[in-house]
Each structure stands twice: as structure tokens, then as C-alpha cells.
Amino acid sequence: MSRVNDGEKGSVDSNIALEGTDAADLEDLMSILKLPASHFRAAAARARRLAAEATTPRVKQHLRNVIDRYELLAGEVEKAGKSD
């Protein structure tokens, strides 16, 4: 089961994070997961560059959370691709 760091609350199971999500949100998620893992890895790299230049702790933390989510998505895409 995947773990997601949601910032202030600590980490939560990714399956639990989907609770309360409506059908339209799930459809959007499925569309996102059709993108290649390289898309998410590139976005994480961009966020890392921004984090390196950020000057406030709050912005740095936000970007670390963004990076974690992009890396999680990349991992999920790779995992889904391997099971085909």
C-alpha cells in the first residue's frame, strides 16, 4: 500500500486519500495516470529547482510536498505499466 505525505497531517495511505472522491475526480485521476512517468519526473525536477531557489520555509515545504506527490504519481504509473 502506498504512503502519501500530506504535509501537516503526516503520511496517509493513498487508498484512504481517495475516500470521498466523486466519479468526476476519479475520471480526472485516471486521465492523469495515462501520462508517462517521465512527465511526473520532469515536473518533480522543476519543483526541485524551484525549491532550491525558494527563500521561505513555507514555500520550501509546499514544494517538497508537490515533489512527493509527483514522485508518487510517477511510481504509480510505472507500477501500472509493469502489471500489463
N, C-alpha and C positions, 0 to 999 in steps of 0.2 A: 504494500500500500504506500503511495507517495505521501510525503510530508511537505507542506507549504508553510513558509514563514510569512505570517500576515502582519508583521510589524509589531505593534504594541501588544498584541494578544499572545505572542509566541507562535509555535507551529501547530497546524491542524492537519488532519487527514484531508487529502484532495477530494476524496469521495464525499466527505462531510461538507466541504466547501460548496458542493453543488446542490445541497438541500435547499429547497425554497426557490430554485431556479425554474422559471417557466419555460414552455416549449420553444418560444422565440429565442430565448437566451441560449438554450441548448443547441438550436439550429445554428446560431451565430458561432458558438463554440466549435461545432463540427466543421463549419466553414473555415475557421481559423486553423484547425488541426490538419486541413488539407494542404496548408502551406508547407514548404520543405523546412526541415530542421535548420538548414543554413540561414533561412530568413530570421529565425529567432536568435540564432547565434550571432548574426550580424547586428541585430538590434541590441543584444546584450553588450556587444563590443562598443557600440555607440554610447550606450548608457555608462559603461566603464570609463570611457574618455570624458564624458560629462562629469562623472563623479570625481575624477582626478582633478578637475578644474573647479569643482564646487567649493564655495568658501564657508557655507553654513552647515552645521551638523544636521539640521533637519532635512536639507536638500540632499546631503550625502546619504542619509538613512533612507529617504524616499527612493533614491536611485539604486541603492543596494536592494531594496525590495523589488523594484522593477527588474533588475538584473536577475534576481532569484526566480521571478515569475517567467521571464523569457527562457531561462535555462530549464525550468520545469517543463514548459511547453515544448522546447526542443527535445527533451528527453522523452516526453510522451509521444511525439511524432516519430522519433526513432524506434521506440518500443512498438508502436503500432505497425510500423513498416517491417519490422523483423518478424512479426507474427503472421504476416501474409504468406 
